[in-house]
């Protein structure tokens, strides 16, 4: 069960990464946000989803 959850998490993370990289503006914004200390890919994704849509 744990292995299944780990696999699902990896798949979701990959899908989020693909979504962020499909649009050049999102990809650029993700990189810019991640240049701020303490902001990782997940926080950058949430910030983009809540501000760019």
N, C-alpha and C positions, 0 to 999 in steps of 0.2 A: 504494500500500500504506500509506504513512504517513497519507494522508488518511483511509483507511478506519479505521485504528486511532484516529485523532483523533475520528472520528465515533462509534465504538464507546465510547470513553472518555466522551464527552459524554452518550451514552445511559445508560451505567452511573451516572454522576454524577446524572443526572436521576432515575433510579430510586431511588437511595439517598435523595435529597432528598424524593421522594414518600413513601418508606417512613417516614422520620423525621417527616414532617408528618401522617401518617395518624392517629397516636395523640397526643392532647393532652399526655399525660405525657412522651412521647418528645420532642415539639416543645419543651415547656417546659425539659426537661432539656438538650436540645441548645443552646438559647439561653443557659442558665445556664453550661454548660461553655464555650461560646465566649466568654463574658465574661471568662474567665481568659486572661491574656496568653500567647500561644504555642499556644493550643488552637484549631484550625480545625475545619471541619465534618467532615473525615475522622477526626481523632483523637476528636472527640466521638462520631461514629458508632461507632467501635471500642469506646470506653468503654461506651457504652450497650448494645451487643450483648453485651459480656462481663459486664456487671453486672446488667442488667435482665431477662435471659432465663434 
